[in-house]
Amino acid sequence: GYPIGGSLKFAQAIEERYRKLGGEIHYQARVEKVLVENDRAVGVRLIDGKEYRADYIISAADGYSTIFKLLDGKYVNDKIRGYYEKMPIFESLIQVSLGVKMDFSTAPHSLSFPLDKPMTIGGRDWNRVTLKHYCYDPSLAPAGSTVLIALFSADYGYWEKFLRDPSGYKEEKEKITETVLSELEKRYPGLREKVEVVDLATPLTFERYTGNRRGSMEGWLLTTKNMTMSMEKTLPALEGFYMAGQWVKPGGGIPPAAFSGRDAIKTICRAEKRKFHVIR
């Protein structure tokens, strides 16, 4: 299934449910440190200096940043350190998004087509373009228009140099956009002049927005070695602290992340000898 309105509406539905249950959300409030007293997590400090205290702290943020930055790497053992030193993670992405005044409703929702000759995107050569359109979601574009998205896996290492070169970063993004538009124009003549919106996300974009290490799109890469792995949701010698999200569930994705949040609450309920139940 696909939620009409895309990921934003999906997230807003979770937000609405959380607020109805009495939860509060503070946006634009990046956490700088997890506050710890006598080896117990007692709150968080934001980058603006504000502090919030709580009985329990649950981090659904990037695992590496949580453990080695927010907690200064003080609560780890060899097993946890091994995860972040040896276990592979999903690569990041380059996402080229276009708002096009064209009707793609008769085309397949997703297609992959070969190129006459390879093109270079983010330092890698590609022989095909995989393209998605969203005509089936009328909330994303006016009638007769659509959103087109082309995705390419990306090596974060290639993009690191642009952290210190903003003009080069802008130039690289423009070059990628032009390359993709040129190939799409060959298959869909006249498309270029119908493009009204262009947005290009790189591994640096994903890292900046999500905080995920190296802009990883989905946490730990699923392998035959970790697919049945049960990762701890707590850290050694730290009380009142739990982890949730894709960094405690190899393979990542929304369902495992959601389950991990429920597991964290169940763990707290057990610690407090309270019965866990779902509020309908």
Contacts in CASP RR format, 6 or more apart in sequence:
PFRMAT RR
TARGET T0000
AUTHOR 0000-0000-0000
METHOD contacts of the structure
MODEL  1
GYPIGGSLKFAQAIEERYRKLGGEIHYQARVEKVLVENDRAVGVRLIDGK
EYRADYIISAADGYSTIFKLLDGKYVNDKIRGYYEKMPIFESLIQVSLGV
KMDFSTAPHSLSFPLDKPMTIGGRDWNRVTLKHYCYDPSLAPAGSTVLIA
LFSADYGYWEKFLRDPSGYKEEKEKITETVLSELEKRYPGLREKVEVVDL
ATPLTFERYTGNRRGSMEGWLLTTKNMTMSMEKTLPALEGFYMAGQWVKP
GGGIPPAAFSGRDAIKTICRAEKRKFHVIR
2 136 0 8 1.000
2 137 0 8 1.000
3 9 0 8 1.000
3 10 0 8 1.000
3 13 0 8 1.000
4 137 0 8 1.000
4 138 0 8 1.000
4 139 0 8 1.000
5 137 0 8 1.000
5 139 0 8 1.000
5 140 0 8 1.000
6 137 0 8 1.000
6 139 0 8 1.000
6 140 0 8 1.000
9 139 0 8 1.000
15 25 0 8 1.000
18 25 0 8 1.000
19 25 0 8 1.000
21 279 0 8 1.000
29 46 0 8 1.000
29 48 0 8 1.000
29 50 0 8 1.000
30 46 0 8 1.000
30 47 0 8 1.000
31 44 0 8 1.000
31 45 0 8 1.000
31 46 0 8 1.000
31 47 0 8 1.000
31 61 0 8 1.000
31 70 0 8 1.000
32 44 0 8 1.000
32 45 0 8 1.000
32 46 0 8 1.000
32 47 0 8 1.000
32 49 0 8 1.000
32 70 0 8 1.000
33 44 0 8 1.000
33 45 0 8 1.000
33 70 0 8 1.000
33 71 0 8 1.000
34 41 0 8 1.000
34 43 0 8 1.000
34 44 0 8 1.000
34 57 0 8 1.000
34 59 0 8 1.000
34 66 0 8 1.000
34 70 0 8 1.000
34 71 0 8 1.000
34 241 0 8 1.000
35 41 0 8 1.000
35 42 0 8 1.000
35 43 0 8 1.000
35 44 0 8 1.000
35 45 0 8 1.000
35 51 0 8 1.000
35 53 0 8 1.000
36 42 0 8 1.000
36 71 0 8 1.000
36 74 0 8 1.000
36 238 0 8 1.000
39 237 0 8 1.000
39 238 0 8 1.000
39 239 0 8 1.000
40 238 0 8 1.000
40 239 0 8 1.000
40 240 0 8 1.000
40 241 0 8 1.000
41 56 0 8 1.000
41 57 0 8 1.000
41 238 0 8 1.000
41 239 0 8 1.000
41 240 0 8 1.000
41 241 0 8 1.000
42 53 0 8 1.000
42 54 0 8 1.000
42 57 0 8 1.000
43 51 0 8 1.000
43 52 0 8 1.000
43 53 0 8 1.000
43 54 0 8 1.000
43 57 0 8 1.000
44 51 0 8 1.000
44 52 0 8 1.000
44 54 0 8 1.000
44 57 0 8 1.000
44 70 0 8 1.000
45 51 0 8 1.000
46 52 0 8 1.000
55 240 0 8 1.000
56 240 0 8 1.000
56 241 0 8 1.000
56 242 0 8 1.000
56 268 0 8 1.000
57 240 0 8 1.000
57 241 0 8 1.000
57 242 0 8 1.000
58 241 0 8 1.000
58 242 0 8 1.000
58 243 0 8 1.000
58 244 0 8 1.000
58 261 0 8 1.000
58 264 0 8 1.000
59 66 0 8 1.000
59 70 0 8 1.000
59 241 0 8 1.000
59 242 0 8 1.000
59 243 0 8 1.000
59 244 0 8 1.000
60 243 0 8 1.000
60 244 0 8 1.000
60 245 0 8 1.000
60 257 0 8 1.000
60 261 0 8 1.000
61 70 0 8 1.000
61 211 0 8 1.000
62 210 0 8 1.000
62 211 0 8 1.000
62 212 0 8 1.000
62 213 0 8 1.000
62 247 0 8 1.000
63 84 0 8 1.000
63 213 0 8 1.000
63 243 0 8 1.000
63 247 0 8 1.000
64 84 0 8 1.000
64 213 0 8 1.000
64 247 0 8 1.000
65 211 0 8 1.000
65 213 0 8 1.000
66 243 0 8 1.000
66 247 0 8 1.000
67 73 0 8 1.000
67 75 0 8 1.000
67 76 0 8 1.000
67 80 0 8 1.000
67 84 0 8 1.000
67 235 0 8 1.000
68 76 0 8 1.000
68 84 0 8 1.000
71 235 0 8 1.000
71 238 0 8 1.000
75 235 0 8 1.000
75 236 0 8 1.000
75 237 0 8 1.000
75 238 0 8 1.000
75 241 0 8 1.000
76 235 0 8 1.000
76 236 0 8 1.000
77 236 0 8 1.000
80 232 0 8 1.000
80 235 0 8 1.000
80 236 0 8 1.000
83 220 0 8 1.000
83 231 0 8 1.000
87 220 0 8 1.000
87 221 0 8 1.000
87 226 0 8 1.000
87 250 0 8 1.000
88 220 0 8 1.000
88 221 0 8 1.000
88 223 0 8 1.000
89 213 0 8 1.000
89 214 0 8 1.000
89 216 0 8 1.000
89 219 0 8 1.000
89 220 0 8 1.000
89 221 0 8 1.000
90 216 0 8 1.000
90 217 0 8 1.000
90 218 0 8 1.000
90 219 0 8 1.000
90 220 0 8 1.000
90 221 0 8 1.000
90 251 0 8 1.000
91 153 0 8 1.000
91 154 0 8 1.000
91 155 0 8 1.000
91 156 0 8 1.000
91 216 0 8 1.000
91 217 0 8 1.000
92 153 0 8 1.000
92 154 0 8 1.000
92 156 0 8 1.000
92 202 0 8 1.000
92 203 0 8 1.000
92 206 0 8 1.000
92 207 0 8 1.000
92 214 0 8 1.000
92 215 0 8 1.000
92 216 0 8 1.000
92 217 0 8 1.000
93 151 0 8 1.000
93 152 0 8 1.000
93 153 0 8 1.000
93 154 0 8 1.000
93 201 0 8 1.000
93 203 0 8 1.000
93 206 0 8 1.000
93 217 0 8 1.000
94 121 0 8 1.000
94 122 0 8 1.000
94 151 0 8 1.000
94 152 0 8 1.000
94 153 0 8 1.000
94 154 0 8 1.000
94 176 0 8 1.000
94 200 0 8 1.000
94 201 0 8 1.000
94 202 0 8 1.000
94 203 0 8 1.000
95 149 0 8 1.000
95 150 0 8 1.000
95 151 0 8 1.000
95 152 0 8 1.000
95 200 0 8 1.000
95 201 0 8 1.000
96 149 0 8 1.000
96 150 0 8 1.000
96 151 0 8 1.000
96 152 0 8 1.000
96 176 0 8 1.000
96 177 0 8 1.000
96 180 0 8 1.000
96 198 0 8 1.000
96 199 0 8 1.000
96 200 0 8 1.000
97 147 0 8 1.000
97 148 0 8 1.000
97 149 0 8 1.000
97 197 0 8 1.000
97 198 0 8 1.000
97 199 0 8 1.000
97 200 0 8 1.000
97 201 0 8 1.000
98 147 0 8 1.000
98 148 0 8 1.000
98 149 0 8 1.000
98 181 0 8 1.000
98 184 0 8 1.000
98 195 0 8 1.000
98 197 0 8 1.000
98 198 0 8 1.000
98 199 0 8 1.000
99 141 0 8 1.000
99 145 0 8 1.000
99 146 0 8 1.000
99 147 0 8 1.000
99 148 0 8 1.000
99 195 0 8 1.000
99 196 0 8 1.000
99 197 0 8 1.000
99 198 0 8 1.000
100 145 0 8 1.000
100 146 0 8 1.000
100 147 0 8 1.000
100 148 0 8 1.000
100 191 0 8 1.000
100 194 0 8 1.000
100 195 0 8 1.000
100 196 0 8 1.000
101 144 0 8 1.000
101 145 0 8 1.000
101 194 0 8 1.000
101 195 0 8 1.000
101 196 0 8 1.000
102 144 0 8 1.000
102 145 0 8 1.000
102 146 0 8 1.000
102 188 0 8 1.000
102 191 0 8 1.000
102 194 0 8 1.000
103 135 0 8 1.000
103 144 0 8 1.000
103 145 0 8 1.000
103 146 0 8 1.000
104 133 0 8 1.000
104 135 0 8 1.000
104 146 0 8 1.000
104 148 0 8 1.000
105 135 0 8 1.000
105 136 0 8 1.000
105 146 0 8 1.000
107 133 0 8 1.000
107 135 0 8 1.000
109 132 0 8 1.000
109 133 0 8 1.000
109 134 0 8 1.000
109 135 0 8 1.000
109 136 0 8 1.000
110 130 0 8 1.000
110 131 0 8 1.000
110 132 0 8 1.000
111 130 0 8 1.000
111 131 0 8 1.000
112 128 0 8 1.000
112 129 0 8 1.000
112 130 0 8 1.000
112 131 0 8 1.000
113 128 0 8 1.000
113 129 0 8 1.000
113 131 0 8 1.000
113 187 0 8 1.000
114 127 0 8 1.000
114 128 0 8 1.000
115 126 0 8 1.000
115 127 0 8 1.000
115 128 0 8 1.000
115 129 0 8 1.000
115 183 0 8 1.000
116 186 0 8 1.000
118 125 0 8 1.000
118 126 0 8 1.000
118 127 0 8 1.000
119 125 0 8 1.000
119 126 0 8 1.000
119 179 0 8 1.000
119 180 0 8 1.000
119 183 0 8 1.000
120 126 0 8 1.000
120 179 0 8 1.000
121 152 0 8 1.000
121 176 0 8 1.000
121 179 0 8 1.000
121 180 0 8 1.000
122 152 0 8 1.000
122 154 0 8 1.000
122 155 0 8 1.000
122 158 0 8 1.000
122 159 0 8 1.000
122 172 0 8 1.000
122 176 0 8 1.000
123 155 0 8 1.000
123 158 0 8 1.000
124 152 0 8 1.000
124 153 0 8 1.000
124 154 0 8 1.000
124 155 0 8 1.000
126 152 0 8 1.000
129 150 0 8 1.000
129 180 0 8 1.000
129 183 0 8 1.000
129 184 0 8 1.000
130 150 0 8 1.000
130 151 0 8 1.000
131 148 0 8 1.000
131 149 0 8 1.000
131 150 0 8 1.000
131 184 0 8 1.000
132 148 0 8 1.000
132 149 0 8 1.000
132 150 0 8 1.000
132 151 0 8 1.000
133 146 0 8 1.000
133 147 0 8 1.000
133 148 0 8 1.000
133 149 0 8 1.000
134 140 0 8 1.000
134 141 0 8 1.000
134 146 0 8 1.000
134 147 0 8 1.000
134 149 0 8 1.000
135 146 0 8 1.000
140 146 0 8 1.000
140 147 0 8 1.000
141 147 0 8 1.000
145 196 0 8 1.000
148 184 0 8 1.000
150 180 0 8 1.000
150 184 0 8 1.000
154 202 0 8 1.000
154 203 0 8 1.000
155 203 0 8 1.000
156 203 0 8 1.000
156 207 0 8 1.000
156 214 0 8 1.000
156 215 0 8 1.000
157 203 0 8 1.000
157 214 0 8 1.000
159 202 0 8 1.000
159 203 0 8 1.000
159 204 0 8 1.000
162 168 0 8 1.000
162 169 0 8 1.000
162 172 0 8 1.000
162 202 0 8 1.000
162 204 0 8 1.000
163 204 0 8 1.000
169 202 0 8 1.000
169 204 0 8 1.000
173 200 0 8 1.000
173 202 0 8 1.000
176 200 0 8 1.000
177 198 0 8 1.000
177 200 0 8 1.000
181 191 0 8 1.000
181 192 0 8 1.000
181 195 0 8 1.000
184 191 0 8 1.000
184 192 0 8 1.000
185 191 0 8 1.000
185 192 0 8 1.000
203 214 0 8 1.000
203 215 0 8 1.000
204 215 0 8 1.000
206 212 0 8 1.000
206 215 0 8 1.000
206 216 0 8 1.000
206 217 0 8 1.000
207 213 0 8 1.000
207 214 0 8 1.000
207 215 0 8 1.000
212 219 0 8 1.000
218 246 0 8 1.000
218 251 0 8 1.000
218 252 0 8 1.000
218 253 0 8 1.000
219 246 0 8 1.000
219 247 0 8 1.000
219 251 0 8 1.000
219 252 0 8 1.000
220 226 0 8 1.000
220 246 0 8 1.000
220 247 0 8 1.000
220 249 0 8 1.000
220 250 0 8 1.000
220 251 0 8 1.000
220 252 0 8 1.000
221 250 0 8 1.000
221 251 0 8 1.000
222 250 0 8 1.000
222 251 0 8 1.000
222 252 0 8 1.000
223 250 0 8 1.000
226 250 0 8 1.000
227 250 0 8 1.000
227 251 0 8 1.000
229 250 0 8 1.000
231 248 0 8 1.000
231 249 0 8 1.000
231 250 0 8 1.000
232 248 0 8 1.000
233 242 0 8 1.000
233 243 0 8 1.000
233 244 0 8 1.000
233 248 0 8 1.000
233 260 0 8 1.000
233 263 0 8 1.000
233 264 0 8 1.000
233 267 0 8 1.000
234 241 0 8 1.000
234 242 0 8 1.000
234 243 0 8 1.000
234 267 0 8 1.000
235 241 0 8 1.000
235 243 0 8 1.000
242 264 0 8 1.000
242 267 0 8 1.000
242 268 0 8 1.000
243 260 0 8 1.000
243 264 0 8 1.000
244 257 0 8 1.000
244 260 0 8 1.000
244 261 0 8 1.000
244 263 0 8 1.000
244 264 0 8 1.000
245 252 0 8 1.000
245 256 0 8 1.000
245 257 0 8 1.000
245 260 0 8 1.000
245 261 0 8 1.000
246 252 0 8 1.000
246 253 0 8 1.000
246 256 0 8 1.000
246 257 0 8 1.000
248 260 0 8 1.000
249 256 0 8 1.000
249 257 0 8 1.000
249 259 0 8 1.000
249 260 0 8 1.000
265 276 0 8 1.000
266 276 0 8 1.000
269 275 0 8 1.000
269 276 0 8 1.000
270 276 0 8 1.000
END
